[in-house]
């Protein structure tokens, strides 16, 4: 079995494209889902990118947040 990936920028033609492809014998459409990042994965990326702030105590943290 061969696979072809088609990138479609104009979403308005997707319905027509699906009908055409489904009408061809031997062709099937596999729906893909985007892999969503979990909160933990996003947090790890933040740490790696240096987007973190540390405070010695709560007063220092609130001073930094509230200005």
C-alpha positions as CSV (number, residue, x, y, z in Angstrom):
1,X,0.0,0.0,0.0
2,X,1.3,3.4,-0.9
3,X,0.5,6.6,1.0
4,X,0.3,10.2,-0.2
5,X,0.0,13.2,2.0
6,X,-1.9,16.1,0.6
7,X,-1.6,19.5,2.3
8,X,-4.7,21.7,1.6
9,X,-4.5,25.4,2.4
10,X,-8.0,26.3,1.3
11,X,-10.4,24.4,3.6
12,X,-13.4,25.2,1.5
13,X,-12.4,22.6,-1.1
14,X,-12.0,19.7,1.4
15,X,-15.6,18.4,1.1
16,X,-15.3,18.2,-2.7
17,X,-11.8,16.7,-2.6
18,X,-13.0,14.0,-0.1
19,X,-16.0,13.1,-2.4
20,X,-13.6,12.8,-5.4
21,X,-11.1,10.7,-3.6
22,X,-13.7,8.4,-2.0
23,X,-15.3,7.8,-5.5
24,X,-12.0,6.2,-6.7
25,X,-11.8,2.5,-6.2
26,X,-8.9,1.4,-3.9
27,X,-8.5,4.9,-2.4
28,X,-9.3,5.6,1.3
29,X,-9.0,8.6,3.5
30,X,-7.4,8.3,6.9
31,X,-8.2,11.1,9.2
32,X,-5.3,12.4,11.2
33,X,-5.5,14.0,14.6
34,X,-3.1,16.6,15.9
35,X,-1.1,15.5,18.8
36,X,-1.9,17.8,21.6
37,X,0.8,18.8,24.1
38,X,0.1,17.9,27.7
39,X,0.7,20.6,30.3
40,X,3.8,18.7,31.5
41,X,5.3,18.7,28.0
42,X,4.7,22.5,27.8
43,X,6.3,23.0,31.2
44,X,9.4,21.0,30.3
45,X,9.7,23.1,27.1
46,X,9.4,26.3,29.2
47,X,12.2,25.1,31.5
48,X,14.5,24.2,28.5
49,X,13.8,27.6,26.9
50,X,14.5,29.5,30.1
51,X,11.0,30.8,30.5
52,X,10.9,30.4,34.2
53,X,11.1,32.6,37.3
54,X,12.2,31.6,40.7
55,X,11.6,33.5,43.9
56,X,13.1,33.1,47.3
57,X,9.8,33.7,49.1
58,X,6.1,34.7,48.5
59,X,6.7,38.4,49.1
60,X,9.4,38.5,46.4
61,X,7.1,36.6,44.0
62,X,4.2,39.0,44.5
63,X,6.5,42.0,44.2
64,X,7.7,40.7,40.9
65,X,4.1,39.9,39.7
66,X,2.4,43.0,40.8
67,X,5.3,45.4,40.2
